[in-house]
Amino acid sequence: MGEDVGGVRPNAASGAAVSVAAVRRERDSGRWARRFGCLGSVVASRDVFLPGRGSAADMGSHPFRTQEMGRSRCSEVFKVCDEDNKGYLSREDFKVAVVTLFGYKPSKIEANSVMSSINPNTSGILLGEFLNIVRKKKEAQLYRNEIRHIFTAFDRHYRGYLTLEDFQKAFKRVAPKLPERIILEVFREVDQDSDDLVSYKDFEYAMNYGQNEA
């Protein structure tokens, strides 16, 4: 027997209705996140900037134009970090290689994750495995840079946050026939704390959510 809550006795029907509503909200959240991710990429790719601010083509760090880290460079780093010419990288060798290529020392968790993912029949990270690890890290880095670039395209006043007006202006440039209600609904979905401002954290979460749900 269910307990009374505020004078209303819950039943199976009301519980089912709540469940359906929750599922619909989750479905709609994914739908809007996917749509936002797609539209956001279009905004960035079409260089939506204020006059005088410069286009994406002028930005040397534009992720869409960043060259992939060359295999020869990675192979060279592998050889340099492979002390005693073992033919593989030990845990410590790998850390040095990451510092050389990416400029930071990997955490214990990252190192553990990498070492646990390699072929258990080998003594360390072979060249092929190393190149694959570097490729994945570079792709992740480029995607983070892409998100930052898209946020910059929306943040026309360098404030570090976005308003509904920022969304409206950005989308109207690339999709002038897009209904205002859709822009509003997308903005509300991205604005996680409902304070009428979209922080970079909100923005990044929405982009990543859309990417994972696509």
N, C-alpha and C positions, 0 to 999 in steps of 0.2 A: 504494500500500500504506500503510495507516495505521500510525502509530507506536504502540509499546506504552506504556501509561500505567499505572504501578503494577502491571505484570504482566498487565494486561488489555488485549487488543487490541480497539479499537473497531471496530464494523462498521456497515453501513447501517441495520440494524434498531435498534441501540441509539441511533444518531444520530437516527433518526426518532422514537423514544420520547421522547428529550430535547426535541425540537422540539414534539411534541404536548403534553408537560407544560408547556412554556413558554407555549404558546398558551392552555392551560387556565388557567394562573395569571393571564395577562393578562385573559382573559375574565372570570374570577371577580373580579378586582380591579375591573373596570369595573362588574360587577353589584353588588358590595357598595357601591361608591362611589355608584352611582345610588340604591340603597336607603337608604344613609345620608343622602344629600342630602334625600331625600323625608321620611324620619323626622325628621331634624333640623329641617326647616321646620315639621313638625307640632308638635314640642316647643315651638318658639318661638311659633307662632301660638296655642297654647293657654296661653301664659303660665305655664310651669313654673318657678315661683320658690318660694323658702322663705317661710314665713309671716313677715310683717313686712318682707320685703325689697322689697315693692311689686310691682305687676304691670306688664306692658308698657304698659298704658294710662296708667300714671303716669309713664312715661318719655317726656319730650318729644321725645327723639331717636329714638323707635321708627321704624325705616325703613318699616314698613308704613303709617304714618300721615303720613309726610313728604310735603308737597305738592310737586308737580312745579314746577320753576322756570318761571315764567310767560313766555310768548312776548313779551308786552309789555315785560317787564323786559329780556329779551335784545335785543329790537329797539332799546330805548332805549340800551343799552350799545353796540350796533353803531353807532348814529348818533353817539354821543359820541366813540367811538374812531376813527370814519371822518374823519380830518383832511382838510380842504379839500373835504368833501362829494364824494368821488370816486365813491361808490356801491359801494365795495368796501373790504375791509380788506387792508392790506399785511401783510407778515410781522411788522413791529414793531407795527402796529395790533392784530393778533391777540394778540400777547403781552400787551399792555395790557388787552385785553378779558378774557383768561383770568385775569389778576391781579384784575380787578374782580369777576368772577363767582365764581371759585373760590379766590382768596386765595393763589395761588402762581404763580411765573413758569415757563412751560413750558420744558423743556429744548430744546437744539438738535435732538435726535433727534425729539422730539414735533413741534416746529415744522416740521422738514423733512418729516415724515410727512404732516402736514396740508397743507402747501403742494403736495406732490407728488400729493395726492389730488383737488385741485380741478380744475375744467374748464380745460384748457390754453388755451382760446380767450379766457379772461378774464385781467385784469391782477391779480386778487386774489380774496379770498373774498367772494362775494356773500352777501346777507342770507339767502337760502334755505339756502345751504351752511353758513353760520355757525349757523343755528338747528338744523340737522341734527347738526352737530358737537357743539354744546352738549347736545343731547338725549342723544346717545350717551355723552358724558362723565358726564352726570347719572345715567344708568341704571347705568353702571359704578360710580359712587360709591355709589349706593343699594344695589347688590348687595354691595359691600364692607361697608357698614354693616349689612346684613342678616346677613352671616356673623358679624360681631362680636356682633350681638344674640343669635344662636343660640348662639354660644360662651358668652356670658354666662348664658344659660338653663341650660346644662350645668354651668358653673363655679359651683356653689352656695356655695362657700366663698371666693370671690375669690382663689384661689391662682395663677391664671394658667396652670394646666394641668389636665388632666382625668385621672381614674383610672377603672378599670373600674366601680367603685362609682358614680361620677357618671353613667356611661352607663346602668347598670342602673336607678338611681332615676329618671332622666329618662324613659327609654323605658317603664318600668313605669307611670308616671303616664298616659301617652297610649295605650299598647298593652300592657295588663296580661297579655294572652294570648301575647305574643311570647316564643318559647322562649329560654331562657337561652343556648343554644348559638349562636343567631343574634346576640344582643347581643355575645357573646364574640368571634365571628368578625368582626363589624363593627369592634369595638374593635381587634382585632389588625391589621386592614387599615389602619385610620387611624393606628395607632401605627407609623410608618414605621421608626423606629430600634429598635423592640422593647425599649424600656426600661420598659415598663408605664406610661408617662405619655404623654398626648397634648398636645403644645404647641399654641399657637395656629397656628403655621406648619403643623403636621401637619393640623390641623383645616381650615384654609383651603384647603390643597392638596386634601383629600378633597372638600370642597364644590365647588371649582372643577372637579375631575375629573369629579364626578358631573354637574355642569351641562353640561360639554362633551360627555359621553358620552350624555346623555339624548336 
